Amino acid sequence: MTTTIKEIEGNLVAIFEGRLDTAAAPQCEKDLQPLNDCQGHDVILDCTSLSYISSSGLRLFLSVLKKAKPLGSHVYIKGMNADLRNVFTMTGFINLFEFKD
């Protein structure tokens, strides 16, 4: 599992590759630290290359959202495959996030 943060067109983009499971979550959480100071930037969680997300991964996504909203930033999810979308739908997370194509 790798997580890369880039600034693209004024947005902070987190690119996830691999499986965001319980074992990968602690390192991913560290990798996401730059998103804590997202004021003035929207955040895009790019899941194009993410093959799996566990409850630990969902918790990380929710944490990003909770930190960004008070700063006036939007959090978007991009590139979800059908399996990930199913997890978000079953857990109700589909209603918490905004999505980009």
Secondary structure, 3 states (H helix, E strand, C coil): CEEEEEEECCEEEEEEEEEECCCCHHHHHHHCHHHHHCCCCCEEEEEEEEEEECHHHHHHHHHHHHHHHHHCCCEEEECCCHHHHHHHHHHCHHHCCEEEC
